[in-house]
Amino acid sequence: MQLGINLGYWGAGMDADNLAVAKEADKLGYAVCWAAEAYGSDAATVLSWVAAQTERIDIGSAIFQIPARQPAMTAMTAATLDSLSGGRFRLGLGVSGPQVSEGWYGVKFDKPLARTREYVEIVRKAMTRERLSYEGEHWTLPLPGGPGKPIKLTVHPQREHIPLYVAAIGPKNLEQTGEIADGALLIFPAAEHLEDTAIRHLRAGREKAGKTMDGFDVVPTVPLAVGEDAQVDALADMFRPYTALYVGGMGSRKQNFYNQLAQRMGYEKEAAEIQDKYLAGDKEGAAAAVPRQLIDSTTLLGSVDRIADRMQAYAAAGVTTLTLAPAGFTLEERLASLRAGTEALERAGLA
């Protein structure tokens, strides 16, 4: 099992620290550095900045939002980043959510599975550098009856095949991801629930495509906080607002994928309470309602030995790249967390 890091969003006041974290991860041998985007910093600019100041670590989008870019533009960006980084780019895609898609990008959030499938097909076709033509429900290239003509990508990616990942949560999305992608980007992964909530659906998609899970990259992002085992409860409290935001407020009452995931992990009552309080404006109450076990099972908390045990559980569950989001109030604390991550991987016998 490899390790990655997730820098999250740029512009949150820790930009210089994030670059230092990426450089340290590069020195420590981490496999990949992911960057996110929502409606603030864009991932492509951040990744180019990181790539220019690192040497070995891969850079990955987690995610490029599908409603933000036409698929041909994503192919151009992927090819450019792969070329500039010397073949270190991984392309992660996701449909975002209805509030961001429709409120920020003005793109209707309908038929997300079909849109994702067509998007991936166009991106992959464009990156082969053959002349681009496509007929689908959501995209037709070139537009019929006009001056457009099939054009091919002029940039040469460093590699013939750039790894393509899809962020997936729901069963149908996970199955399709297994079918069409090279890897899956997961969030709130509990090792003990991973087979039921993700792996079996990914496996079904792989089987539909006539493939096995061999070579398929299962990539959950897991917050990391290092401390004494006696401090686990206090460490878990650090992530209460984060968990409450996603389970309670990331989406509408009817369409919150993270809330639905918490329910599938057995927290039906608690997920409903968190959402009720969050949407009513009681963010502190929502955070207090998050079960400690939900946090502990979806993060890495405590001593290096405890974290090593949890890493073994993730590896046994089928995780191939464990992406860490190192917590800390200072840069030194975050760097120490990175070092603890590599030490834990070695103690777990997974390095």
VENJO-V179938 format. One record per pair of residues at least 12 apart in sequence whose C-alpha atoms are under 8 Angstrom apart, sorted by the first residue. I is the first residue (numbers start at 1). GAP is how many residues later the second one is. Records with the same first field share a line. If there is no record, write none. Layout:
# VENJO-V179938
I = GAP + GAP
This chain:
# VENJO-V179938
1 = 314 + 318 + 319 + 320 + 321 + 349 + 350
2 = 28 + 29 + 318 + 319 + 320 + 348 + 349
3 = 27 + 28 + 29 + 318 + 319 + 320 + 321 + 339
4 = 26 + 27 + 28 + 29 + 30 + 317 + 318 + 319 + 320
5 = 17 + 20 + 25 + 27 + 28 + 29 + 318 + 319 + 320 + 321
6 = 27 + 28 + 29 + 30 + 215 + 317 + 318 + 319
7 = 15 + 26 + 27 + 28 + 29 + 318
8 = 26 + 27 + 28 + 29 + 317
9 = 26 + 27 + 28 + 29 + 31 + 32 + 34
10 = 30 + 31 + 32 + 36
11 = 29 + 30
17 = 314
19 = 31
21 = 310 + 313 + 314 + 317
22 = 28 + 32
23 = 30 + 31
24 = 311 + 314
25 = 32 + 313
26 = 28 + 29 + 30 + 31
28 = 311 + 314
29 = 27 + 28
30 = 27
31 = 26 + 27
32 = 25 + 26 + 27 + 28
33 = 24 + 25 + 26 + 27
34 = 13 + 25 + 26 + 27 + 28
35 = 12 + 24 + 25 + 26 + 27 + 28
36 = 25 + 26 + 27 + 28
37 = 25 + 26 + 27 + 28
38 = 27 + 58 + 62
39 = 61 + 65
43 = 18 + 19 + 20 + 21
44 = 17 + 20 + 33 + 37
47 = 12 + 13 + 14 + 34
48 = 33 + 36 + 37
51 = 33 + 34
52 = 33
56 = 32
57 = 31
58 = 30 + 31 + 32
59 = 29 + 30 + 31
60 = 29 + 30 + 31 + 32
61 = 29 + 30 + 31 + 32
62 = 29 + 30 + 31 + 105 + 123
63 = 28 + 29 + 30 + 31 + 104
64 = 27 + 28 + 29 + 30
65 = 28 + 29 + 30 + 31
66 = 27 + 28 + 29 + 30 + 50 + 53
67 = 28 + 29 + 34 + 38 + 40
68 = 33 + 37
71 = 48 + 49 + 51 + 52
72 = 50 + 51 + 54
74 = 49
75 = 48 + 49 + 51 + 52
76 = 51 + 77 + 79
78 = 12 + 13 + 79 + 84
79 = 48 + 76 + 77 + 78 + 79
80 = 75 + 76 + 77
82 = 75 + 76 + 77 + 80
83 = 73 + 74 + 75
86 = 72
87 = 70 + 71 + 72
89 = 73 + 74
90 = 72 + 73 + 74 + 75
91 = 71 + 72 + 73 + 74
92 = 72 + 73 + 74 + 75 + 93
93 = 71 + 72 + 73 + 74
94 = 22 + 72 + 73 + 74
95 = 17 + 21
97 = 12 + 154
98 = 153
99 = 152 + 153
113 = 59 + 60 + 63
115 = 23
117 = 59 + 63
118 = 18 + 20 + 21
120 = 60
122 = 12
126 = 26 + 27
127 = 26 + 30
128 = 32
129 = 23 + 24 + 25 + 27
130 = 21 + 22 + 23
131 = 19 + 20 + 21 + 22
132 = 18 + 19 + 20
133 = 17
163 = 19 + 20
164 = 17 + 18 + 19
165 = 12 + 16 + 17 + 18 + 19 + 20
166 = 15 + 17 + 18 + 19
167 = 17 + 18 + 19
168 = 16 + 17 + 18
169 = 17 + 18 + 29 + 88 + 89 + 92
170 = 87 + 91
171 = 26 + 27 + 30
172 = 29
174 = 24 + 27 + 28 + 31
175 = 26 + 27 + 28 + 29 + 30 + 31
176 = 26 + 29
177 = 25 + 28
178 = 23 + 24 + 25 + 26 + 27 + 28 + 38
179 = 23 + 25 + 26 + 27 + 28 + 29 + 30
180 = 25 + 29
182 = 33 + 34 + 35
183 = 33 + 34 + 35 + 36
184 = 33 + 34 + 35 + 36
185 = 33 + 34 + 35 + 36
186 = 32 + 33 + 34 + 35
187 = 33 + 34 + 35
188 = 32 + 33 + 34 + 110 + 111
189 = 31 + 32 + 33 + 108 + 109
190 = 107 + 108
191 = 106 + 107 + 119 + 122 + 123 + 126
192 = 121 + 125
193 = 72
194 = 123
195 = 122
197 = 64 + 67 + 68
199 = 119
217 = 102 + 103 + 104
218 = 100 + 101 + 102 + 103
219 = 100 + 101 + 102 + 103 + 104
220 = 99 + 101 + 102 + 103
221 = 101 + 102 + 103 + 104
222 = 76 + 77 + 78 + 100 + 101 + 102 + 103
223 = 75 + 76 + 77 + 101 + 102 + 103 + 104
224 = 75 + 76 + 77 + 100 + 101 + 102 + 103 + 113
225 = 75 + 76 + 77 + 101 + 102 + 103 + 112
226 = 74 + 75 + 76 + 77 + 78 + 111 + 114
227 = 74 + 75 + 76
228 = 74 + 75
229 = 72 + 73 + 74 + 77
230 = 72
231 = 71
232 = 69 + 70
233 = 59
235 = 66 + 67
236 = 56 + 59 + 60 + 65
237 = 55
239 = 56
240 = 47 + 48 + 50 + 55
241 = 42 + 43 + 45 + 46
243 = 44 + 47 + 52
244 = 30 + 31 + 34 + 39 + 42 + 43 + 46
245 = 33
246 = 12 + 13
247 = 12 + 15 + 24 + 27 + 28
248 = 23 + 26 + 27 + 28 + 29 + 30 + 31 + 38
249 = 26 + 29 + 30
253 = 22
259 = 12 + 13 + 16
270 = 19 + 20 + 21
271 = 19
273 = 13 + 16
274 = 12 + 13 + 15 + 16
304 = 36 + 37 + 39 + 40
305 = 39 + 42
307 = 34 + 37
308 = 36 + 37 + 39 + 40
309 = 39
311 = 33 + 34 + 37
312 = 36 + 38
326 = 12
